[in-house]
């Protein structure tokens, strides 16, 4: 069987799984859980192997989950024995809720203008406003094919597909690392400021200010943990599909306990790049303003293999449902923001995935 065959079996037979391709690599890692119920993620203690899925807002109804990697393989190196085990499994779980709220442009512009007024009055420094773009052709999509296309097209991104039966299926190609941990080091980044990829990009004060806000926040959080030797590089321009961002990289020498790693993730997430500043006030404003639940959009996802941890912010992503697809996109507002420009930015971000969906629908309808 090829990887697409394996993914189709899991999707069709209600088997929890994840597939991912790390940035700047060619290998796809897939993990399969042989039981239907996915457990809650409780922390980094122990030598776990699997995939973390955490929501944007931990105060909403969605839990952080951990898909256990009972079978883990790279590319198509699934053993004959495991292949037969997989074919013999079939679970039937209730279909998840598929209600999606899509805001129209006039209402979005009103929301953005109201938030910008609050920012201009000095109530906050930044807040991130998101929206959902609904695509009605979900039943015609082939998720494994789109996943493969994303791995080819976005070498700098963390590309992932995960399926939690009875709950959700998500697919995406995110440019943002939340936290990467290896033996005696950890890495993170501040990623903020967005432009359409162009040969002559000019970054405005608004975008540089937004980037600096996130950088200051990350540096402040890292500074709370003793024993870390922190170095940073940036801001510099990085490509992410059809977009460019400003990014500052943080490389830290030192080792944190599993308990402190959990605290660090809680302090970092959600970063001001997806929430705002001050964080608690912006989160409250997002809850009051947005009429949709972000669910796992702008949460964090990624593999845990013992002490090696790679967590990414779930951006440039879509939720796959039985009859439709929901693209989740957002942008950072400051006192200098323009509502219409922010709307256009979300349209550009949606193109990262929407063009692959359109291509897939056209291909399958032939």
C-alpha positions as CSV (number, residue, x, y, z in Angstrom):
1,X,0.0,0.0,0.0
2,X,1.1,3.6,-0.6
3,X,0.7,6.3,2.0
4,X,-2.6,7.5,0.4
5,X,-4.1,4.0,0.7
6,X,-3.1,3.8,4.4
7,X,-4.6,7.3,5.1
8,X,-7.8,6.4,3.3
9,X,-8.2,3.2,5.3
10,X,-7.9,5.3,8.6
11,X,-10.3,8.0,7.4
12,X,-12.9,5.5,6.1
13,X,-12.7,3.0,9.0
14,X,-12.7,5.5,11.9
15,X,-9.0,4.9,13.0
16,X,-7.2,7.8,14.7
17,X,-4.0,8.8,12.9
18,X,-1.6,11.6,12.1
19,X,0.8,12.2,9.2
20,X,3.3,15.1,9.1
21,X,6.3,16.3,7.2
22,X,8.7,18.5,9.1
23,X,10.0,21.7,7.5
24,X,13.0,21.3,5.2
25,X,12.7,17.5,5.1
26,X,11.3,15.0,2.6
27,X,10.2,12.2,5.0
28,X,6.5,11.8,6.0
29,X,6.0,10.3,9.4
30,X,2.7,8.6,10.1
31,X,1.4,7.4,13.5
32,X,-1.7,5.2,13.9
33,X,-3.6,4.5,17.1
34,X,-5.3,1.1,17.2
35,X,-8.1,2.0,19.6
36,X,-10.9,4.5,18.7
37,X,-10.9,6.7,21.8
38,X,-8.2,9.4,21.8
39,X,-7.1,10.3,25.3
40,X,-6.6,13.8,26.8
41,X,-3.1,15.3,26.7
42,X,-1.9,15.7,30.3
43,X,1.7,16.8,29.9
44,X,5.2,15.9,28.9
45,X,6.1,13.4,31.6
46,X,7.2,9.9,30.5
47,X,8.5,8.7,27.2
48,X,5.4,9.2,25.1
49,X,5.2,8.7,21.3
50,X,2.3,10.4,19.5
51,X,0.8,13.6,18.4
52,X,-0.5,16.5,20.5
53,X,-3.6,18.5,19.4
54,X,-4.5,21.5,21.6
55,X,-7.2,24.2,21.0
56,X,-6.6,27.9,20.7
57,X,-8.7,28.7,23.8
58,X,-8.2,26.2,26.7
59,X,-11.3,27.7,28.4
60,X,-13.7,26.5,25.7
61,X,-15.3,23.1,25.4
62,X,-12.5,21.4,23.4
63,X,-9.9,19.4,25.2
64,X,-6.2,19.0,24.4
65,X,-5.8,15.5,22.9
66,X,-3.0,13.0,22.3
67,X,-3.1,10.5,19.4
68,X,-1.0,7.6,20.5
69,X,1.5,6.3,18.0
70,X,1.0,2.6,18.4
71,X,2.2,2.0,14.9
72,X,4.8,4.6,13.6
73,X,6.5,4.5,10.2
74,X,8.2,6.8,7.7
75,X,6.9,7.3,4.2
76,X,5.4,3.9,3.1
77,X,7.5,1.6,5.4
78,X,4.5,-0.1,7.0
79,X,5.3,-3.8,7.7
80,X,3.1,-6.5,6.2
81,X,2.0,-7.5,9.7
82,X,0.9,-4.0,10.6
83,X,-0.8,-3.6,7.2
84,X,-2.9,-6.6,7.9
85,X,-3.7,-5.4,11.5
86,X,-4.9,-2.1,10.0
87,X,-7.1,-3.7,7.4
88,X,-8.9,-5.7,10.1
89,X,-9.9,-2.6,12.1
90,X,-13.2,-0.8,11.6
91,X,-14.8,1.6,14.2
92,X,-18.1,3.4,13.9
93,X,-18.4,6.6,15.9
94,X,-21.1,9.3,15.9
95,X,-20.5,12.1,13.3
96,X,-19.1,15.3,14.8
97,X,-21.0,18.6,14.9
98,X,-20.5,20.4,11.6
99,X,-22.0,23.8,12.3
100,X,-19.8,26.6,10.9
101,X,-20.4,30.3,11.2
102,X,-19.0,32.4,8.3
103,X,-19.0,36.2,8.7
104,X,-19.7,38.4,5.7
105,X,-17.4,41.2,4.7
106,X,-19.5,44.2,5.9
107,X,-19.8,42.6,9.4
108,X,-16.1,41.7,9.5
109,X,-15.3,45.3,8.6
110,X,-17.5,46.6,11.4
111,X,-15.8,44.2,13.9
112,X,-12.3,45.2,12.7
113,X,-13.2,49.0,12.9
114,X,-14.6,48.6,16.4
115,X,-11.4,46.8,17.6
116,X,-9.2,49.3,16.0
117,X,-11.0,52.1,17.9
118,X,-10.3,50.3,21.1
119,X,-6.6,49.9,20.1
120,X,-6.4,53.6,19.3
121,X,-7.9,54.5,22.7
122,X,-5.0,52.5,24.3
123,X,-7.2,49.7,25.7
124,X,-4.8,47.2,24.1
125,X,-1.7,47.1,21.9
126,X,-2.8,44.4,19.6
127,X,-5.7,41.9,19.0
128,X,-6.0,39.2,16.4
129,X,-9.3,38.9,14.5
130,X,-10.1,35.7,12.7
131,X,-12.8,34.4,10.4
132,X,-14.0,31.3,8.7
133,X,-14.3,30.8,4.9
134,X,-16.8,28.0,4.1
135,X,-16.3,25.8,1.1
136,X,-19.3,23.6,0.2
137,X,-17.4,20.9,-1.8
138,X,-16.1,18.9,1.2
139,X,-17.7,15.6,0.1
140,X,-15.7,15.8,-3.2
141,X,-12.3,16.2,-1.6
142,X,-9.5,13.7,-1.3
143,X,-7.5,14.7,1.8
144,X,-4.5,12.4,1.2
145,X,-4.0,13.9,-2.3
146,X,-4.1,17.5,-0.9
147,X,-1.7,16.5,1.9
148,X,0.8,15.1,-0.6
149,X,0.4,18.3,-2.8
150,X,1.1,20.5,0.3
151,X,4.3,18.6,1.1
152,X,5.5,19.2,-2.4
153,X,4.5,22.9,-2.6
154,X,5.5,24.1,0.9
155,X,9.0,22.9,1.9
156,X,9.4,25.5,4.6
157,X,6.1,24.6,6.4
158,X,5.1,21.9,8.9
159,X,2.5,20.0,6.8
160,X,0.1,17.8,8.7
161,X,-3.1,15.7,8.4
162,X,-4.7,14.3,11.6
163,X,-8.0,12.4,12.1
164,X,-9.7,12.0,15.4
165,X,-12.9,9.9,14.7
166,X,-16.1,11.3,16.0
167,X,-14.4,14.7,16.7
168,X,-12.5,16.2,13.8
169,X,-10.1,16.0,10.8
170,X,-7.7,18.8,10.1
171,X,-5.2,19.5,7.3
172,X,-2.7,22.3,7.0
173,X,0.8,23.8,6.3
174,X,1.9,26.1,9.1
175,X,4.9,28.4,9.0
176,X,5.1,28.9,12.8
177,X,7.0,26.9,15.4
178,X,5.7,27.2,18.9
179,X,8.4,25.2,20.6
180,X,11.0,22.6,19.5
181,X,12.8,20.7,22.1
182,X,15.8,18.3,21.8
183,X,18.4,17.0,24.1
184,X,19.9,20.1,25.6
185,X,18.3,22.9,23.6
186,X,15.0,24.4,22.6
187,X,13.8,26.7,19.8
188,X,10.9,29.0,19.3
189,X,10.1,32.1,17.2
190,X,8.1,35.2,16.9
191,X,6.3,35.4,13.6
192,X,4.2,38.5,12.9
193,X,3.8,40.9,10.0
194,X,2.4,39.7,6.7
195,X,2.9,40.8,3.1
196,X,2.2,39.2,-0.3
197,X,5.3,37.7,-1.6
198,X,6.9,40.2,-4.0
199,X,10.3,41.1,-5.3
200,X,10.2,44.5,-3.7
201,X,8.5,44.1,-0.3
202,X,8.5,47.2,1.9
203,X,7.6,46.6,5.5
204,X,5.7,49.4,7.2
205,X,6.0,50.7,10.7
206,X,2.7,48.9,11.6
207,X,4.2,45.5,10.6
208,X,7.5,46.1,12.2
209,X,5.8,47.2,15.4
210,X,3.6,44.2,15.4
211,X,6.6,41.9,15.0
212,X,8.5,43.6,17.8
213,X,5.5,43.2,20.2
214,X,5.6,39.4,19.7
215,X,9.4,39.3,20.0
216,X,9.3,41.2,23.3
217,X,6.6,38.8,24.6
218,X,8.6,35.7,23.7
219,X,11.8,37.0,25.1
220,X,10.0,38.0,28.4
221,X,8.5,34.5,28.7
222,X,11.8,32.7,28.1
223,X,13.5,34.9,30.6
224,X,11.3,33.5,33.4
225,X,13.0,30.1,33.1
226,X,16.3,29.9,34.9
227,X,19.1,27.9,33.3
228,X,18.3,28.9,29.7
229,X,21.0,30.6,27.7
230,X,19.0,32.6,25.2
231,X,20.1,33.9,21.8
232,X,18.0,35.5,19.1
233,X,18.3,36.2,15.4
234,X,16.1,38.7,13.5
235,X,13.8,40.0,12.5
236,X,14.3,38.6,9.1
237,X,12.0,38.0,6.1
238,X,10.7,34.4,5.7
239,X,8.6,32.9,2.9
240,X,5.4,31.0,3.6
241,X,3.7,30.0,0.4
242,X,2.3,33.0,-1.4
243,X,3.2,35.2,1.6
244,X,6.2,36.7,3.5
245,X,6.4,37.3,7.2
246,X,8.8,38.9,9.6
247,X,10.4,36.4,12.0
248,X,12.8,36.4,14.9
249,X,14.3,33.1,15.9
250,X,15.2,32.1,19.5
251,X,17.7,29.4,20.2
252,X,18.2,28.4,23.8
253,X,20.8,26.2,25.4
254,X,19.7,24.3,28.5
255,X,17.2,21.7,29.6
256,X,13.9,22.1,31.3
257,X,12.0,19.5,33.4
258,X,8.8,18.1,31.9
259,X,6.9,20.2,34.4
260,X,8.7,23.4,33.4
261,X,8.2,22.5,29.7
262,X,4.5,22.3,30.4
263,X,4.6,25.7,32.1
264,X,6.6,27.2,29.2
265,X,4.1,26.0,26.6
266,X,1.3,27.4,28.8
267,X,3.1,30.8,29.0
268,X,3.8,30.9,25.3
269,X,0.4,29.7,24.0
270,X,-1.4,31.5,22.6
271,X,1.3,33.9,21.5
272,X,0.4,37.5,20.7
273,X,0.8,36.5,17.0
274,X,-2.6,34.7,17.3
275,X,-4.2,36.4,20.3
276,X,-2.9,39.9,21.1
277,X,-1.4,42.1,23.9
278,X,-1.9,42.1,26.7
279,X,-2.7,38.4,26.3
280,X,-5.5,38.0,28.9
281,X,-7.3,41.2,27.7
282,X,-7.1,40.3,24.1
283,X,-8.4,36.8,24.7
284,X,-11.4,38.2,26.5
285,X,-12.0,40.6,23.6
286,X,-11.7,37.8,21.0
287,X,-14.3,35.8,23.0
288,X,-16.7,38.8,23.0
289,X,-16.2,39.7,19.3
290,X,-15.8,36.5,17.3
291,X,-19.1,34.7,16.6
292,X,-17.3,31.4,15.9
293,X,-15.2,29.0,17.9
294,X,-11.6,28.8,16.7
295,X,-11.5,25.2,17.8
296,X,-8.0,23.9,16.9
297,X,-7.2,26.8,14.6
298,X,-4.3,28.8,16.2
299,X,-3.9,26.1,18.8
300,X,-0.8,23.9,18.7
301,X,-0.1,20.6,17.2
302,X,2.9,18.3,16.7
303,X,4.8,15.1,17.5
304,X,6.2,14.0,20.8
305,X,8.8,11.3,20.7
306,X,10.2,10.8,24.2
307,X,12.1,13.9,25.0
308,X,12.0,15.2,21.5
309,X,9.1,17.6,21.1
310,X,8.1,19.7,18.0
311,X,5.0,21.9,18.5
312,X,3.6,24.2,15.8
313,X,0.9,26.8,15.8
314,X,-2.0,25.4,13.8
315,X,-2.2,28.1,11.0
316,X,-2.9,27.9,7.3
317,X,-5.3,25.1,8.1
318,X,-8.7,23.8,7.3
319,X,-11.2,21.6,9.0
320,X,-12.5,18.8,6.8
321,X,-16.1,17.8,7.3
322,X,-18.5,15.3,5.6
323,X,-20.1,17.8,3.3
324,X,-17.9,20.9,3.5
325,X,-14.5,22.5,4.4
326,X,-13.8,25.4,6.7
327,X,-10.7,27.5,6.2
328,X,-9.6,29.4,9.3
329,X,-7.7,32.7,8.8
330,X,-6.9,35.7,10.9
331,X,-4.7,38.9,11.1
332,X,-3.2,41.1,13.8
333,X,-4.9,44.5,14.3
334,X,-3.1,47.5,15.8
335,X,-4.1,51.1,16.1
336,X,-2.6,51.6,12.6
337,X,-4.6,48.9,10.9
338,X,-7.0,49.4,8.0
339,X,-10.1,47.1,8.1
340,X,-10.2,46.6,4.3
341,X,-6.5,45.8,4.2
342,X,-7.0,43.3,7.0
343,X,-9.8,41.6,5.1
344,X,-7.5,41.3,2.0
345,X,-4.8,39.8,4.2
346,X,-7.1,37.0,5.3
347,X,-8.1,36.4,1.7
348,X,-4.4,36.0,0.8
349,X,-3.8,33.6,3.8
350,X,-6.8,31.5,2.7
351,X,-5.2,31.0,-0.8
352,X,-2.4,29.0,0.8
353,X,-4.9,26.0,1.0
354,X,-8.0,27.0,-1.0
355,X,-6.2,26.8,-4.4
356,X,-5.3,23.1,-3.6
357,X,-8.9,22.4,-2.7
358,X,-10.2,24.0,-6.0
359,X,-7.6,22.0,-8.0
360,X,-8.6,18.8,-6.2
361,X,-12.4,19.4,-6.8
362,X,-11.7,20.0,-10.5
363,X,-9.6,16.9,-10.8
364,X,-12.1,14.7,-9.1
365,X,-15.0,16.1,-11.1
366,X,-13.5,15.2,-14.5
